[in-house]
Protein backbone atom coordinates (compact mmCIF):
# COMPACT_ATOMS: atom_id res chain seq x y z
CA UNK A 1 0.00 0.00 0.00
CA UNK A 2 2.76 2.45 0.95
CA UNK A 3 4.82 1.41 -2.08
CA UNK A 4 2.09 2.88 -4.33
CA UNK A 5 2.49 6.22 -2.60
CA UNK A 6 6.25 6.02 -3.04
CA UNK A 7 5.70 5.85 -6.78
CA UNK A 8 3.34 8.85 -6.59
CA UNK A 9 6.01 10.88 -4.79
CA UNK A 10 8.62 9.84 -7.34
CA UNK A 11 6.20 10.90 -10.10
CA UNK A 12 6.10 14.42 -8.67
CA UNK A 13 3.20 14.29 -6.20
CA UNK A 14 5.08 15.44 -3.10
CA UNK A 15 1.85 15.56 -1.06
CA UNK A 16 1.70 11.76 -1.24
CA UNK A 17 4.64 11.66 1.18
CA UNK A 18 2.29 12.99 3.89
CA UNK A 19 0.41 9.68 3.71
CA UNK A 20 3.66 7.75 4.14
CA UNK A 21 4.59 9.84 7.18
CA UNK A 22 1.14 9.35 8.71
CA UNK A 23 1.32 5.59 8.21
CA UNK A 24 4.83 5.12 9.62
CA UNK A 25 5.27 7.84 12.25
CA UNK A 26 3.98 5.87 15.28
CA UNK A 27 6.06 2.78 14.51
CA UNK A 28 9.06 4.96 13.74
CA UNK A 29 8.75 6.77 17.07
CA UNK A 30 8.40 3.48 18.93
CA UNK A 31 11.57 2.10 17.35
CA UNK A 32 13.50 5.32 17.85
CA UNK A 33 12.62 5.57 21.52
CA UNK A 34 13.68 1.97 22.09
CA UNK A 35 17.17 2.99 20.97
CA UNK A 36 17.71 6.55 22.19
CA UNK A 37 15.61 6.19 25.36
CA UNK A 38 14.48 9.83 25.32
CA UNK A 39 11.19 11.07 23.86
CA UNK A 40 12.52 14.37 22.48
CA UNK A 41 15.59 12.70 20.98
CA UNK A 42 13.33 10.03 19.46
CA UNK A 43 11.13 12.69 17.85
CA UNK A 44 14.22 14.30 16.37
CA UNK A 45 15.47 10.95 15.07
CA UNK A 46 12.10 10.25 13.43
CA UNK A 47 12.03 13.68 11.82
CA UNK A 48 15.56 13.30 10.45
CA UNK A 49 14.80 9.80 9.19
CA UNK A 50 11.75 11.03 7.27
CA UNK A 51 13.73 13.90 5.76
CA UNK A 52 16.54 11.53 4.71
CA UNK A 53 14.03 9.05 3.28
CA UNK A 54 12.36 11.81 1.29
CA UNK A 55 15.64 13.17 -0.04
CA UNK A 56 16.94 9.68 -0.91
CA UNK A 57 13.63 8.32 -2.20
CA UNK A 58 15.03 8.05 -5.71
CA UNK A 59 17.58 5.51 -4.40
CA UNK A 60 14.85 3.22 -3.04
CA UNK A 61 14.90 -0.09 -4.85
CA UNK A 62 11.88 -2.35 -4.48
CA UNK A 63 14.09 -5.26 -3.33
CA UNK A 64 12.31 -4.96 0.00
CA UNK A 65 9.26 -3.08 1.22
CA UNK A 66 9.45 0.65 1.70
CA UNK A 67 8.82 0.29 5.43
CA UNK A 68 11.83 -2.05 5.77
CA UNK A 69 13.99 0.41 3.81
CA UNK A 70 12.73 3.30 5.92
CA UNK A 71 13.24 1.41 9.19
CA UNK A 72 16.86 0.82 8.17
CA UNK A 73 17.34 4.58 7.75
CA UNK A 74 15.61 5.17 11.08
CA UNK A 75 17.74 2.62 12.96
CA UNK A 76 20.93 4.07 11.50
CA UNK A 77 19.86 7.58 12.48
CA UNK A 78 18.92 6.44 15.99
CA UNK A 79 22.25 4.72 16.58
CA UNK A 80 24.03 7.81 15.28
CA UNK A 81 22.05 9.92 17.76
CA UNK A 82 22.72 7.40 20.54
CA UNK A 83 26.46 7.76 20.07
CA UNK A 84 26.09 11.50 20.63
CA UNK A 85 23.57 11.30 23.46
CA UNK A 86 24.75 12.16 26.97
CA UNK A 87 21.78 12.04 29.33
CA UNK A 88 19.93 8.73 29.05
CA UNK A 89 19.13 8.67 32.76
CA UNK A 90 16.86 11.75 32.50
CA UNK A 91 14.38 9.79 30.39
CA UNK A 92 14.34 6.86 32.81
CA UNK A 93 13.67 9.29 35.69
CA UNK A 94 10.88 11.01 33.78
CA UNK A 95 9.21 7.64 33.07
CA UNK A 96 9.39 6.73 36.76
CA UNK A 97 7.98 10.10 37.83
CA UNK A 98 5.26 9.90 35.20
CA UNK A 99 4.28 6.42 36.36
CA UNK A 100 4.19 7.48 40.01
CA UNK A 101 1.84 10.44 39.31
CA UNK A 102 -0.37 8.80 36.69
CA UNK A 103 -4.05 8.34 37.58
CA UNK A 104 -5.34 4.79 37.56
CA UNK A 105 -8.72 3.88 36.07
CA UNK A 106 -11.30 2.50 38.49
CA UNK A 107 -11.76 -0.91 36.92
CA UNK A 108 -9.55 -3.83 37.87
CA UNK A 109 -8.89 -4.75 34.25
CA UNK A 110 -7.60 -1.23 33.52
CA UNK A 111 -5.41 -1.40 36.60
CA UNK A 112 -3.87 -4.71 35.52
CA UNK A 113 -3.36 -3.36 31.99
CA UNK A 114 -1.52 -0.33 33.36
CA UNK A 115 0.74 -2.49 35.52
CA UNK A 116 1.54 -4.81 32.64
CA UNK A 117 2.35 -1.90 30.35
CA UNK A 118 4.46 -0.26 33.04
CA UNK A 119 6.42 -3.43 33.80
CA UNK A 120 7.03 -4.22 30.15
CA UNK A 121 8.18 -0.68 29.33
CA UNK A 122 10.34 -0.54 32.45
CA UNK A 123 11.89 -3.89 31.52
CA UNK A 124 12.49 -2.77 27.92
CA UNK A 125 14.20 0.38 29.17
CA UNK A 126 16.48 -1.68 31.41
CA UNK A 127 17.48 -3.98 28.55
CA UNK A 128 20.60 -3.11 26.57
CA UNK A 129 19.79 -1.01 23.50
CA UNK A 130 20.34 -3.82 20.96
CA UNK A 131 18.21 -6.25 22.95
CA UNK A 132 15.39 -3.75 23.36
CA UNK A 133 15.42 -3.01 19.63
CA UNK A 134 15.38 -6.68 18.64
CA UNK A 135 12.54 -7.44 21.09
CA UNK A 136 10.42 -4.59 19.72
CA UNK A 137 11.07 -5.48 16.09
CA UNK A 138 10.42 -9.20 16.63
CA UNK A 139 7.51 -9.19 19.08
CA UNK A 140 5.80 -5.83 18.70
CA UNK A 141 6.40 -5.14 15.01
CA UNK A 142 6.33 -8.87 14.15
CA UNK A 143 9.27 -8.71 11.79
CA UNK A 144 10.91 -11.99 10.80
CA UNK A 145 14.56 -12.64 11.61
CA UNK A 146 15.67 -11.93 8.04
CA UNK A 147 13.74 -8.64 8.01
CA UNK A 148 15.33 -7.61 11.30
CA UNK A 149 18.69 -8.48 9.78
CA UNK A 150 17.94 -6.24 6.82
CA UNK A 151 16.89 -3.36 9.09
CA UNK A 152 19.77 -3.61 11.55
CA UNK A 153 22.54 -5.04 9.39
CA UNK A 154 23.19 -7.79 11.97
CA UNK A 155 23.48 -11.47 11.06
CA UNK A 156 20.55 -13.84 11.61
CA UNK A 157 22.51 -15.82 14.18
CA UNK A 158 23.46 -12.65 16.06
CA UNK A 159 19.78 -11.62 16.17
CA UNK A 160 18.76 -15.06 17.46
CA UNK A 161 21.38 -14.88 20.20
CA UNK A 162 20.24 -11.36 21.14
CA UNK A 163 16.60 -12.50 21.23
CA UNK A 164 17.53 -15.42 23.49
CA UNK A 165 19.53 -13.21 25.84
CA UNK A 166 16.88 -10.47 25.78
CA UNK A 167 14.11 -12.94 26.70
CA UNK A 168 16.23 -14.32 29.52
CA UNK A 169 17.09 -10.83 30.82
CA UNK A 170 13.48 -9.66 30.39
CA UNK A 171 12.27 -12.61 32.47
CA UNK A 172 14.71 -11.70 35.24
CA UNK A 173 13.81 -8.00 35.15
CA UNK A 174 10.07 -8.74 35.23
CA UNK A 175 10.61 -11.16 38.10
CA UNK A 176 12.48 -8.49 40.05
CA UNK A 177 9.85 -5.85 39.26
CA UNK A 178 6.99 -8.10 40.33
CA UNK A 179 8.41 -8.05 43.84
CA UNK A 180 7.81 -4.29 44.06
CA UNK A 181 4.68 -3.25 45.94
CA UNK A 182 2.25 -1.90 43.31
CA UNK A 183 1.09 0.87 45.62
CA UNK A 184 4.58 2.37 45.64
CA UNK A 185 4.45 2.80 41.86
CA UNK A 186 1.57 5.29 41.92
N, C-alpha and C positions, 0 to 999 in steps of 0.2 A: 504494500500500500504506500509506504513512504517512498519507495524507489520510483514510483510514478511521479511524485512531486519533485524528486531530484531531477528527473528529466525535464519537468516544467521549468525549474530554476535554470537549468543549463540552456533551455531554449529561450531564455530572456525574461521569464515571468518571476521576478525577484520576490514578489509577494508570496509565492508558493513556499518560500523558505519559512515563513511564519508558521505554516502548518507543521512543518518538520520540527521546529522549535517547540511548539505546543505539545506535540506527541512525545518528544524525548526529554523535555526539561525535568520532569519529576524523577525519572530513572537516572538521568545524568547527575542531578543533585545528590541523590542517594548514593551513587557510586563515589562521587567526589568527596562527600563527607566521610565515607568509610576510609578514605585514604588520608585526607588532610586533618580530619578530626576537629574542624572549626567551621561553623555555619557561614561566616562571612567569607572566609577563604574558599570554601566550597562554591559559594555563589560566584566568586571571581573566577575560579577554575572553569565552571560551567560556561560562563560568559565567554571566556577566552577560547574554550574548545569550540563553541558555536561559531565564533568569528573565524577561527582557523579553518573549520570545516567549510564555511561559506567561501572563504578565499581560495581554498584548495579543492573545491568541488569538482573542478575540471580534471583533477587527477584521480578521482574516484573511479575504480574499475569494478564492474559488477561481479568480481570473483567471489565476493561475500555480500551479505546484506549491508545496506547503508548503515543500519544501527550498529552492526559489528564494527564497521569502519570508523564510525563516529566514536564508539566507545573506546576504540584504540587511541584515538586522538585525545579523548578525555582522560584516560588513564595516564598517558604520557604527560599531559599537562598537570595532572594532579601530583604525580611523582616529582615533577620539576618543582612545583610549588612546595611540596613536602620538604625537599632538600633545602629550601630557603626559609622554611617556617621556623620560628623560634619559640612560640608560646603555646604548645599543645595543651598544657595543663589548664589554661584558662577555659577552654571548651569543656573539659571534664568537670571542672568546678561549676560552670554555668549549668550543665546538665543536672548535676546533683542538687544545686539550689532550686532549679526549676522543678525537679521532681518533688522536693520537700515542700514547696509552696503550692503545688498544683491541687486543684479541687477534685475530689473523687465523686463520681456519680453515685446515686443512692442504691442502685441495684447491685446485688452480689455478682452477677455476671460481668457488669461493667468494671467492678472492682478487681476481679480476677484478671480481666483483659488488660487493665492498666498495669497490674503487677507483672504479668507475663511480658508485656511490651517493655516495661522498665528493665526487667532482669535481662531480657535478650539484648536490648540496646546497651546496657551497662557492660554485659559480657562482650559484646562486639567491640566496644570501645577499649576494653582491657586486652583484647587480642592484639598480637603484632599486626602491623598494617597489611602485610601480604596475606596473612591468614584471614583477616576481616574482609578484605577484598574478595578473596576466593570464595569464602562462605556466602557473601552477598550475591556474587555472580552465579554460583552454583545453585543455592537454595532459594534465594529470593527472586532472582532474575531467570532462573531455570535454564541457564546456558549449559551446553554440554561441554565436556572436558576439552574437546578440540576447538570449540568456540572461545572458551576461556583462554586457551593457548594463543589463539589468534589475537585476542584483545590485549593480553598481557605480554606476549612474546616469550612466555615461559614454556618449558617442555611439558608434555602430558604427564610424564612420570613425576616431575617436580610439583605439578598441580595436585596430583593424587596424594603425594606425600604431605603437602601443605594442608589438604583437606583432612587427611587422617589426623595430623597433629592439631589442626584447628578444632576438630570435633572433640578430641581428647581434652584439649585445654578448655574448650567451651563447657564441657561436662563438669570439669573441676571448678571453673569460675561459678557456674550456676549452682553447684553444690554448696560452695562457700557462701554465695549470696542468699541462698534459701535459709541459711542459719540466722540471717539478720531479722530482727523483729520488724514486721511490716509497719507497725505504728511509727517507728522511728523514721521511716522514709517520707512520711507526709506531715 
